Amino acid sequence: MSERTYNVGGVVLPRPFSIQRLGHIGLTQADLEACTDFYVDGLGFRRTDPLIFPGMDKPLAWFTSHGTDHHTLAHIDAMLEADNPHYARGVSVNQISFQVGTLAEVADANKYFSQNNIQTWRYGRDFPGSNWAVYAYDPDGFRVELFYGMEQVGWDRQSKPPQFYLPPDYTPAIPEAAEISEIKQVRSEHPELPAGFRPQEDMPYDFEVGGVRLQRPFAINRVGPVHLFVDDVDLSEAFYTRHIGLVRTEELTWQGHRVCFLRHGTDHHSIGLFPIELRALLGMDKRTRLFSFGVELGSYQQLVDAVAWLKERGVDVVIDLPVELRPGIDYAAFIRDPSGHMTMLYCGMEQIGWDGNPRTLEQRRKVSANWPATLEPLSDTNMTLTRLGPMA
Ligand SMILES: [Fe+2]
């Protein structure tokens, strides 16, 4: 590993970038439409754009979001991974995508990966979404994206028209024009350009959530963390800590196997690394190396109501997975999409302060099999709940 240091915004770091947040993940889906429907109808992710290649009459990917980011959950047709040997091994997570601070950090990360012999998949500007990105492969073949500049979809829910997309092989010229300069130029050259995609959202607005009529009795607050089954926990931990800049919060041994949890900010963790041997022990789907990805709801009440609503709709909701395998998260419910990917619904994550110490087991809330009607607050309860804009 290179011992050199980098000036990132005036701070000297061992890598030329700094992660700000877990922005989105992508899932490879054998049945793209059924799986997209599962998350759109069942959880309220909103379609923001299809990816349709020229000459094709159906999408090969659907981008969805719960907020103003163009996408927070992407679904990619398995056809696009037909030649990917990692997908054949169950790496059905297409991407785990962290936002960094600047475009220069993306460009410098691309150079850093090359200098450190880390295989990359793609570098340039993604579409739809218009985020600048570099993707690196982790030891199991999961793609870790570092991105900057995600398109924001505003009040009228119309995304940027495809005419604004750049060619797939375009790489950034540093410095690039500001987004608004680019939009003004394209608009001046093509005043006739239509607005972009806008989703149909036909379900009735039958539920009151916090004084607003919604289609479901809950709203998504954010996505993450991601729990992965990996071949070698030590090797993966070394990759994410050395080269991506995550920090280990906690490790534990479960049924003789080491599990570890890594964070990028104040959340207890953004990635959990589980040895692949645990997949069978936990009865998880053999098609995927994703254990689960988190979807945080807006409150404990919304989590309780979501479980009841999903069960009413006939969704199999699992609440008896071992709580010790999700340190920092107490009450959680799991649902499985048609490809076998588990979503972990939860509300609130333990926060790690300046000294980097998580709670001890004794300091954590005891989770009971019968979920209580209400919870007593902890010192960091509701600290992560920040919503920009309306719930729907
Ligand atoms: Fe991405």
Residues whose N, C-alpha, C, O or C-beta is under 5 A from the ligand:
A	BS01	LIG	Q95 S97 E145
